[in-house]
Amino acid sequence: MSTPQKSPHVSDEQRVLEYWDKHSIFERSVSERPVDNQYVFYDGPPFATGLPHYGHLLGSAMKDAMPRFWTMKGKRVERVWGWDCHGLPVENIIEKDFSLGSRKDIEAFGVDKFNDACHNAVLTYAEEWKKVIRRFGRWVDMEDSYRTMDADFMESVWWVFKTLWQQGLIYEGHKPMHICPRCETALSNFEVNQNYQDVKDVSVFVSFPLTSGVHSGANIVAWTTTPWTLPGNVLLAVGGDIAYIKIKTQKGDFIFGRDAWQRLRSNPEFLKDYEVGEVEDIQVKDLIGATYEPLFPFFANHTNAFRVVAADFVTTSEGTGIVHIAPGFGEDDMMLGKAENVAPIMHVQMNGQFVPEVSVPLTAEGFAVEGRPVKAKDDTQSVDIEIIRALAKNGKLIAKQKLEHSYPLCWRCDTPLLNYATSSWFVSVTKIKERLVALNKDINWVPDTMKEGRFGNWLEGARDWAISRSRFWGTPLPVWRSEDGDLLCVGSVEELKDLSGVEVTDLHKHKIDNVTIQKDGKTYTRIPEVLDCWFESGSMPYAQKHYPFENADKLDSIFPAEFIAEGQDQTRGWFYTLHVLAVALFDAPAFKNVVVNGIVLAEDGKKMSKRLKNYPDPVHVLDRYGADALRLYMLASPVVRAENLRLSETGIDEVSKKFVMITRNVLSFYNLYRELDNARVPNAENVLDKWVLARLQETIEEADGAMLKYDFISAIRSLQSFVTDLSTWYVRRSRDRIKEEGNDQKEALATLRVCLETMSKLMAPFAPFLAEVIYQSLHDDFAESAFFPSVHLESYPEVNIAWQNAEVIIQMGRVRSYVSKTLEARSESGIAVRQALSKVVITSETEPLGQEFGQIIAEEVNVHVVEFAKGTDAVVLDTKLTPELVREGVSRELIRHVNALRKEVGMTIEDRITLGVVSSDQEVIEMLKEYKDDILRGTLATEMTSSLEGMDEVRSFRSTELQAEFGIKKQ
């Protein structure tokens, strides 16, 4: 695609930015609204460790448009920026910077040095963010921003934690959870759900020789997609209602679930080296209680282990109907292990590597597993393959199969996660789940399918929330433990001082880990974990205001939010944590209205990639088309209704042309004649004025109603429709009225001014620059008055009942329909529109239109008479051409050619010309005499001569069989 020219609107946007800054328009838009009329808005804080992308700009467009709208509705909308500072994203950057590959490396490096480095890296790109956000036209206070790493913010997080603690909603538990072995910490279930990807793996069918029971000596066959868990096997589970079979082969007897065997035997690759013989049905009761030989000898003496037991989760839909149980690595496994009184074998460490009891002997036998994670990033199969080799060597491998399946990766470092039994601190979400579900019904979700769908379903299945992380850069859990296990929870800096005698000003781990508490003869030390950064995000409504240590009497101005907006992934992230903590703290939703957006993709539908360079640079787009075009393009697309958007530069260009430029052209046309506008209120006597003012009221009603429903798309589409009508119908139909002096000219100008000024206010939330350009242009080009006016300090338009007129809108709609049908009829007849015709007869089952509407139709389709009649809908043209009609058509064609030449030589509407026409054709001479006044008026000529002498430009003119030459001379 060729590079488009830079929009003239871009330079105006820069001028508007300077005006806003110089006269503190944003600050005034807040301060000039009453303090007791708050509209609370929460902004999910981004990390400043990377540059803003289109996803951020989309969010900013929504987060700017809605507060601007409510400001113009009279609300005080305070908007303070926030920075997300803690967590793995920052830690991962520092690990790379200092080549720290593991938790041990960080501890050797020094937690204090590590956290200091994290602190220094947090706002790496803050200045770039400020530039882009400002250029995009978003109004938000970035100078007084809150930061999740500030002591005040962290203290409020402690208050949230202790409040939940006092309500019995915090507990320490040992559960199977997904851990990131690289980061060596557990993740919450909603973090896990953020990054499932398709990965290639290998599954195995493994035989376990039975050592007791009816079928002792046979091999019971289990299947697993995680070969690395097999050294931790302690049980085999069968289904109590499943039918089993024993098949005989030359390599021994093998036991399967009957239905599973029927499915597996259809695969020619399965057991291809086995000669399958007799098949015998067996009873499941003869399997339960049998013992079997461990796959590996490492933990052969494990108490109560290596038995076949029954479980209700066993099926034959996949696998073999026998499930391998490793209680340390799965919830079902752990529950069954507890029920069978078998402790888990933790043969894998938190760093994802085998314990020495496994890795040393395996490596000694030639299997390369020592020092390697069982699931490495970009190498998910290598250790599994080593385990499979070991199984094959000891004769336990029956078969292996490649598979591609969805697997969770760490949402920050893309390392494959492990399902791992470990200790963590939890919020007991299940205790309040019913209230979470019930209070969700009070929230307005856009799109509404999110309420009962993605978010509602997530709430219905909500589990307890793991909130502790075995990391370093975060808000420390405010829990101190004594040697005998007694616990103290601290909820503030002052409380910590009272208990410890130590006054702290920085609450980070390396600053408070050495603070001990002496109480009742016991010494309490802080537990080592930090809080999940999502707990901080969910605490943001209170922590950003240092509540309740400050603003304790202003909860209503803090909570709940009237509006929030983020991507659909936040249904299991920020939206969820806000909701959980708000319901736990105040038994109320954290937000009343939420808009959920989809993902902005590259034009080819792929994820945007810097490496692939498959999307235009946002700065390039802003510099080329302007912020308004990009804002309008995004806000009018389904991406603001949780659908994905394939970002198209062509699409942005189209919005620039069809909305921004058309509106600017209407403004330019008005400015040509604005000195003739006496600022009167329109009387709306002309039917065009009545219609456009009625359409304006309709648009006000539609846009306002849509925004009250948080429906960006409908609001912008109503504005786009009006802009099109204003330009292509009202202005085009009113050009002659405005050019000719008189009362009708002033009425048209007054009407056009009202439309422009009202539109500037209607579009202000969405296209703030264009709105300001129009408004300031109508108020003397950024006049340096004492008030420094701005459209953004104005009120949102209200419907003028006097101008509402549904009937005229309907009638004008009929006019435009008749015009369209008549033009189609002309096209079918082969007669050009510039050729006048005598008559058109329009029949309709509805009442005939009035004369003023008929006159519009006549002018649009170039006929002398429009007749209306009752009857079946039809348009009948009189296509007979008289000499008079031909001459009239020629005059119109001459006018068109002259105006094309005027434009070609750069003349404007201000320029007047002398027109010269020479022809040997008598009909042309007659035409010049008969239509002289029309030709002069239509070409802005003051004189028409029959000579071409002295003309600056001379052209040939030919229409049908008539020939002439014409020329123009600028006066």
C-alpha positions, 0 to 999 in steps of 0.5 A: 500500500502506498504511503498516504499523505499526512493528514492536515488534522495532525498539526491541529492536534498538536496545536490543541494539545498546547492549548490544553496544557497552557490553559490547564483545560483538563485540570479545570474540567475536574475542578469546575465540577462539584466535589459532591457529584463524583463519578468514580473511575478505576484505571487498571495500572500498566507496567512501565517496563515496556512501551505502550502498544495498540492494546494500551491505546484501545484501553486508553480510548475507552478510559478517556471517552467515558470520563469525558462524557460524564464530565460533560454531564456535570460529574466530577471525574478524577483520573489518576494514573497508576503504575503496576510495579511488583511481580514477576515481569520486573523480576524477570527483567532483572534476572536477565540483566544480571544473568540470574538463572535461579532462586539460588542465584538471586539469594547469592546476589543479594535480595536487597541488591535484587529489589533495589535493581527492580525498583530502579527498573520499574519506570524505565519507559515512564517518559515514553508512556507519558508522551504517547498517552498525551499525544493520544489525547487521553486526559489523566493525571500522570504526575501524581500517579500512584505506584504499587511499590510505594509504602502508602499503597503497600500499607493499604494492601496490608489493611486489606489482608488483615481485614480478610484475616479477621473475617476468617478468609485467610488460611495456609494450606498444602494443595496441588497447584500449578508452579512455575519451576523457573520462578519457583513459585505457585500461581493462582488458578486465574493466572494459569488460565491466562496462558494456555498454548498448544505444545508437542508432547509424548504420552506413554503406555506403561506396564506394572507387573502385578505381584499379588492377587488373582492376576498376579504375574499379569501386567496392568497397563496405565497411560500418562501424558506426563512421563516425568511424574512416573518416578512418583507413582504410588498407586494405580486407580481402576473404575468400580463400574468399568469392565476389564479384560486380560489379553495374552501375548507372546510377551505376557498378559496385559490388562486393559479396560475393555472399551479402552482396548477396543479403541486402542486396538484399532490403531495399527501402531499400538502393540504392533510388535505383540502377537495378541491371542486370547482375550479374557473378561476379568472382574474389577474386584479381582484387581482392587487390592492387588499389589504391583512392582514399582516402575523404579526402585528409588522409593520401593519401600514407600509406606502403603504404596504400590497397590491397585485401588478404586476411584470414581474419576477413572474413565475409558474415554482416553488412556487404558482405563487404569490411571497412574497416581502420583499424589504430589502432582495433581488434585485427584491424585492427592485426594486419593492418596489421602483417602488411601493413607499414602503420602506423596513422593515429591521426586521433583523439586520446586525448581522443576529438577528431579531430587538427587535420589532420582537424578543421580542413579538415572544419570549414572545409568546414562539417562541425561536428567541431572540438573535439567528441569522436567519441563523446560521452556522451548524443550518440553519433551527432553526429560520425558524422553529420557524417562521413556528410554529408562522404561524401555530399558527395564521392559516397562514401556508398552508404547508411546505416542506423540500428541499436541495438546493445550498446556499452561505456561507461565503468563510472564516467562512462558515456562511450562508449569507443573501441577505440584503439591506445595504450601501456599496462603489462600483467600477462601473464595469458596466461603463467599462464592454465593455472594460473588455470584449474586452481586455480579447480577448488579453489574452492567457488563458490555457485552452483556454475554460476559455477565452470565458467560465468561465471568459468571461461569468463572465465579460459579467454578471459583476456587480458593485463591492462592495469594502467596508467592515465593518471590522477592519483589512484592508486598510482603505477607504481613504474617509473623510466626513463632517457633511453635507455629503461633501466628500474628497478622499485622495490618499497618506500619503503626501496628508493626511499630507497636509490636516490634518497636521498629519504625519502618518507612519501606515495607519491602521484603529486604527491609522488614524480614529482619524485624522480629516481634517479642510477645508472651515470651515468644519470638515471631519472625516474618514468613518469607513469601510476598503477595501475589501482585494480583492481590495488589491490583484488587486492592487498588481502589483503596490503596491508591487513596491510602485508605483507611489511613487517609480518606477514611471518611470519603469511602463514597468518593472511592468505592465503588467505581461507576466504570472500568474497562479492560481486555477479556482476559481480565475476567479472570484477572483484575475484574475478578480480584476487584470483585472478590476483595470488594465482596469480602470487604464491603459485601458489594461489587467493586464496579457498576459498569464494565466494558470488556474489549477484545484483542487488537491483532495484526491485519493478517489475524496473527498476534502483533510481533515486533520481530515479524513487523506485521503492524504499523508503528503506533507513533507512525499512525498518530503522526500520519492520521491523527489520534482522533482517526485511530480513536474513532476507528477503535471505538466504533469497531467490535473490539469494544464488545470483546471481539478481536480486531484486525488492525488495518491502516486502510481502515484508519485512513478510511475513518480519517477521510469519512469522518474527520475530513468530511467534518473539517470540510463542512467547517471550512465551507461554513467559514467561507461565509461565517462573516455573513452569519449574524449568530441568530437562532434558526427559525427552521422554516426551510424544510432542509433546516427543519430536517437537519435540526430534527436529525440533530436532535435524533442524533443527540438522543441516540448518542446520549442514550448509547453512552448511558448504556456504555455502548461506544459503537452505537454512539459513534455510528450515530455521529457518523451517520449525521456527519454524512447526512450533514455533508452529503445532503444538507450542505450540498443541497444548501450551497446555492442558498448560502451563496445567495445573499438574503434571509434564507442565506442567514437561516442556512448559516445559522442552522449550519453553525448550530449543527457544527457547534452541537456536533463538536460537543457530541463528538468531544468524548471520542474525537477530542481534537476535532471537537476542539478545532470546531469549537474554537473555530466557531469561537474566533480561533482560540481566542485568548479570552479571559475564560480560555474556552474549550468544548470540554468545559461545556455541557453535553447537548440536550434535546431541543424539543422545539426542533424535534420533528419525526415526521419531517425525518420520515418525509425526507427519507422518502425524498431520498428514496425517490431520488435514488429510484429516479436516478436509477431510472435515468441510468437505465434510460441512458440519459445523464443527470445533467440533461434536464427532463420535463417530468417524473411521476412518482406513485406511492401508497402513502400520502403525496409529499408537499411541494417543498419536498417535490422541489428538492426531488426536482433539483436532485434528479434535474426535472422540471416537474415532479408529480405525485399520485396514489397507487403502487410504488413506481417512478416514471420518467418522461424521457422526451427531449425537446430543443429547450431541454437539450439547451438547458442540458448543454448549459449545465455541462458547460458550467461543469467544464468551467468549474473543473477548469477553475479548480484545475488552475487553483481558483477558490470560491472567492475568485470571480472570472470573466467567461468567454465562449465562442461557437459556430453552432447556432444552438450553442449561441441560443443556449448562451443567451437563454441561460446566461444568468444561470451560467454566470451564477454557476461559474462565479463569473461576472461577465460572459463575452463571445470572444476568447481574446485575453483569456488565461485558459482556453479549452474545447467544449463538446456536448453531444453534437454541439461544439464550442470553445471557452476560456476564463480570466481571473478578475 
